[in-house]
Amino acid sequence: MKSAILVSLALVAAALPAAGCGSSSSSSDKAEAAQAVINAAAASQGAAQAAARVPASGATLTKAQYIRKADKFCRQMIKIDRGTFAAYSQAAKAGQAAVAAAILDRDTPAYVAWLGKWHALRQPKQDQRILVEILGTIDNQAQVTGAQAAALRSTSLPALNQIAAARVEAKKRVHKIGRQYGFKACGDAVQTPR
């Protein structure tokens, strides 16, 4: 079992979804346990996010102003995320699941604070639908990070596989939508798949 966790940890770190992505478990108990780990951590992380969110204030921005300000926030977050990913990858390659979980726990508050800043920007009214979709996907990734740390601590292979698949899909979706909208940095704002 430990070697399977180590392999999954490395796959998640490299952003490669494992075959089956969590659905290959022959035991429904394993799948239910994995989902319970994900749900519990996501609920906890979601509450922290909601508490950190600052209401939007100031004048409504034009699309160009919004892109410029949001991309500035995103460039800052990408720098933080690269450091997190490097440390996480090193721990994952060494098979240190507890260390990898601690790294996620340590850096998630910075990610949540960054999200709060982005949410506080006044969105251009005509673009709210697409921005809600982008921010919702990024919010979800902050929740997934908490779930991933919990899965690492509980050594839940199905949960880690499910998280790897979710991260890859979210990154693709935000990149595509963000680039279509006009973001330069925010199209890459979803945390690096781990």
Steps between C-alpha positions, in 0.01 A plus 500: 500500500782741588659458157163572336468821705852603402429437133174696521671781687759527224231491231303774667819705534569459131136579411452171327162345569527136600315243295139490610534822700356349817228297338708183474450407865330165527368586844218747540626556855827641364315729261263617774792561737683698232193713434452555874859626531449734206163629623617563856812687396315698234234610749765613746695685230183657360416646840850648526467650152165658576639655818800644312296654219473878492190652341560670166553871540586805296386597156403238245798437275512489124603168349852631428539634856370177648737287291796719592427488875409132509807403295717688751351292784542184294868563426558533875316174569680312225833586668374363833353194332826414321681491834228283650508264203879463516494415872198270456663319208818445697303350791290290263803359321650410838176324597434737790121528496482673840753762390311555173176546697669748735625702201145525365369597845771766535440667164121471464429812714705713258295359213173571682611857580589550134156376400345748740684786328382384160141467619518854640551648152184646349422291195391658172124445500482359149764237582376368833389162365841402367681646802274309739590182311874570516497601866273210592744253347791664679305502829441130453873441459567661837251253648664212314835598652359443848353169385835400352682569826241291686532217247877505538469474878249216477695331217184475290613385157153533339467856631846597373418360155167683493669825604769463232235467232299796636808724509598423142147571373466823699834630377399434138159666548633816668783531250260479205234733642755744645687532172174547309404779740834675451695413813871456454594364845161408642446237235770309688375586848374160606755353734751282324363148486690299757 
